[in-house]
Amino acid sequence: MLKNRNLLCISGTEWHGNYIKPVVELMKVLSATNKILFVDNAHTYKDALAGVQNKPPVDFKMVFGLKNRLKEIKTENGGIVYMLTPPLAFPVSFLPKGVAYDMMIRYNAMLLRIAVRKALRKLDMNHDLINFTSFNPAMGVMTARDFKERVLIYHCYDEIKGANSWLRRHGERMEEQFLPMADATIVSSKGLYESKKPYTKRCFIVKNAVKAELFAKGQNSNIDTTKKVVGFVGTIDYRMDYDIVTYLIENMPDAQFIFVGRTLKEEGAELLNSYPNVTLAGPRNPEELPSYLKTFSVAIIPYVKDKLTEGIYPMKINEYLAAGLPVISANFGDMTDFKQIIKLADTKEDFLESVKAEIEGNTHEKQQARIAVANGNTWHHRGEELSAAILQTEAELYPTGK
């Protein structure tokens, strides 16, 4: 495990929120043995004025520097993360490629650079620094090497061309610039590895994982093969195969379908809501998820199969398994790690038959086998893999140790 190092994480997401984030979990693990400065994704003036759904309100005193931007967060493994709230940024995603965008993104980067340098000095982190820029290629391009970092890492946990429109508009172009700048790129799936490897100096796979202790609370030792509750935890968005989902709902009228998570595709939510045996529970904090999983008879991952989803390694697989649930997934990407423990379906008909068979054939022995697989895929293990990738990169960059 990486030890006694200074690690700057410029994140494309916020530390807090109502869903589990890979970069946050990895930083928590590394915080036990290293000093971490986590830079929250900056709110824009538009966010501050209009408010952002499902996010904490903007602390205006903090973003304007009227009080300390740094906050100590104690992690569950005994570590400390120093979270930096950057200044408000100007919204730029709506701008077309050109002079205006370039000027504004540089200005935003200048604000970020000043705040980060000040925090690094205050925390005495200016030496032996690792810059871990997570899914924020624009700031990666704009601030790379500005902090005299020893190693520059790009963390890519999703296909940026399939991200939200505000990120996708410039994100793909900025990522193309950032990939060759980084000393190494960390990806979360084989699909992303194949996509990014040709354009970066080094590429390593560090897959998503599970908070096993949390999701173990979703285990239900009372297996009732007559109960039919089909559950999904995740976002209702472009990735969901609504043909599969509606086929299941229509052909299992005696079953209850529960969808827990955010809605990013309103027409998808409206379609699901039109069925009487469907419940949309909305977004829930991670601590609330086990209580939902405990009610499920089976868990599903009904994703479409395309170029965007083939790079996904869903966290929900291990979360479902940690709760001991049978899992049926569309065969959309590399599922090599799970092909012996979950059911993969190539058609909606296969999906339906697998759901029925897994409910009826569930046993305590199968439940324990699923839990064992999840317990081998914890964030601590992933932290060790990430540490090894960073240390290997560093060894190759500095073979004499200097």
PyMOL commands that set and color helices and strands:
alter all, ss='L'
color gray80, all
select helices_A, chain A and resi 22-30+45-50+60-63+99-122+137-143+160-162+165-181+190-199+212-218+242-251+266-273+286-293+309-311+315-322+336-338+348-360+364-375+379-397
alter helices_A, ss='H'
color red, helices_A
select strands_A, chain A and resi 6-11+35-39+70-74+80-84+129-134+151-156+184-187+203-205+229-233+256-260+278-282+298-301+327-330+343-345
alter strands_A, ss='S'
color yellow, strands_A
deselect
rebuild
show_as cartoon
